[in-house]
Amino acid sequence: MANVKDVLGHFSGSKVLDVATGSGSFIHLLLEGLRGWTEITGIDTSERAQTAFTEAFKGQKKIHFVKMDASKLDFADASFDTVCIANSLHHMPDPSVVLAEMKRVLKPGGRFVIFEMCRDGQTKTQMTHVLMHDWWGLIDSAEGICHRATYSRQEILALLEQLNLVDVQVHDIHALGEDPLDPAILAQLGPVIDRYQERASRLSNAAMLCARGEELRKRIKTIGFHSATELLLTGKK
Ligand SMILES: C[S@@+](CC[C@H](N)C(=O)[O-])C[C@H]1O[C@@H](n2cnc3c(N)ncnc32)[C@H](O)[C@@H]1O
């Protein structure tokens, strides 16, 4: 079974763009795997992301944050050797526009990297993650934040196909080795559920959303939790 570090280890990064970078979690994976990177730029629209990113990469002069909308990248054509988007396509109002922008700023021969969770082919314990993610999406959407339900594998592959890349690779990434009923998991996820429950309680469909939150809490304790399989898609422009 592939892992992100090994897949990225086959590529040389040079000048890298991480779109919708958040606090830069995917950049940590890039740093572990990608060879030969010279500079990494993370872009995101969120101020909170900017603060967390800046703190996470304090003192790292070759890793920068720029506040920017993924659907209108303020970079010249062919500016980067590697472009990445992780866990974020389902947050974009029009993912095709974002992917087209990423392709525009990628140099010919440069590498595209997409990392995105999918809903099908998951075990029962991984489905806990998918269902939780869908619940987060419902609450965010009710508050006006773009957050779709988890894509199917076919939907993600269809987005990739639009890019007409070459040397395309599709890897399934999962970590099913851990104990799905480890009490530490509930200790970690409990406060996340609490935060979403608090937000759900203020929405017009609070009763339904809060009931789903409690079902998820029960599911974590009875069925357990594993992170869902993510697709790691790579290809060259
Ligand atoms: C689930 S987070 C993923 C963060 C990171 N890539 C990771 O893998 O942990 C989704 C991110 O997309 C960002 N985002 C949403 N819409 C955006 C847009 N139009 N342009 C740039 N970033 C956006 C959000 O602010 C958030 O940080």
The ligand as an SDF file (V2000), in Angstrom:
LIG
                    3D

 27 29  0  0  0  0  0  0  0  0999 V2000
  -10.1750   21.3600    4.7810 C   0  0  0  0  0  0  0  0  0  0  0  0
   -9.1180   22.7180    4.6180 S   0  0  0  0  0  0  0  0  0  0  0  0
   -7.7010   21.9300    3.9140 C   0  0  0  0  0  0  0  0  0  0  0  0
   -6.4240   22.5830    4.3230 C   0  0  0  0  0  0  0  0  0  0  0  0
   -5.1390   21.8570    3.9130 C   0  0  0  0  0  0  0  0  0  0  0  0
   -4.9660   21.8290    2.4780 N   0  0  0  0  0  0  0  0  0  0  0  0
   -5.0670   20.4660    4.4980 C   0  0  0  0  0  0  0  0  0  0  0  0
   -4.9290   19.4930    3.7390 O   0  0  0  0  0  0  0  0  0  0  0  0
   -5.1550   20.3300    5.7230 O   0  0  0  0  0  0  0  0  0  0  0  0
   -9.8200   23.6310    3.2710 C   0  0  0  0  0  0  0  0  0  0  0  0
   -9.1750   24.9920    3.0650 C   0  0  0  0  0  0  0  0  0  0  0  0
   -9.6930   25.5940    1.8770 O   0  0  0  0  0  0  0  0  0  0  0  0
   -9.6420   26.9960    2.0750 C   0  0  0  0  0  0  0  0  0  0  0  0
  -10.4530   27.6440    1.0310 N   0  0  0  0  0  0  0  0  0  0  0  0
  -11.7780   27.5690    0.8480 C   0  0  0  0  0  0  0  0  0  0  0  0
  -12.1440   28.2800   -0.2350 N   0  0  0  0  0  0  0  0  0  0  0  0
  -10.9970   28.8210   -0.7570 C   0  0  0  0  0  0  0  0  0  0  0  0
  -10.7200   29.6350   -1.8910 C   0  0  0  0  0  0  0  0  0  0  0  0
  -11.6760   30.0340   -2.7140 N   0  0  0  0  0  0  0  0  0  0  0  0
   -9.4440   29.9820   -2.1240 N   0  0  0  0  0  0  0  0  0  0  0  0
   -8.4370   29.5640   -1.2990 C   0  0  0  0  0  0  0  0  0  0  0  0
   -8.6500   28.7990   -0.2130 N   0  0  0  0  0  0  0  0  0  0  0  0
   -9.9110   28.4240    0.0530 C   0  0  0  0  0  0  0  0  0  0  0  0
  -10.1790   27.1380    3.4810 C   0  0  0  0  0  0  0  0  0  0  0  0
   -9.8950   28.4050    4.0310 O   0  0  0  0  0  0  0  0  0  0  0  0
   -9.4560   25.9950    4.1910 C   0  0  0  0  0  0  0  0  0  0  0  0
   -8.2390   26.4160    4.7620 O   0  0  0  0  0  0  0  0  0  0  0  0
  1  2  1  0
  2  3  1  0
  2 10  1  0
  3  4  1  0
  4  5  1  0
  5  6  1  0
  5  7  1  0
  7  8  2  0
  7  9  1  0
 10 11  1  0
 11 12  1  0
 11 26  1  0
 12 13  1  0
 13 14  1  0
 13 24  1  0
 14 15  1  0
 14 23  1  0
 15 16  2  0
 16 17  1  0
 17 18  1  0
 17 23  2  0
 18 19  1  0
 18 20  2  0
 20 21  1  0
 21 22  2  0
 22 23  1  0
 24 25  1  0
 24 26  1  0
 26 27  1  0
M  CHG  2   2   1   9  -1
M  END
$$$$
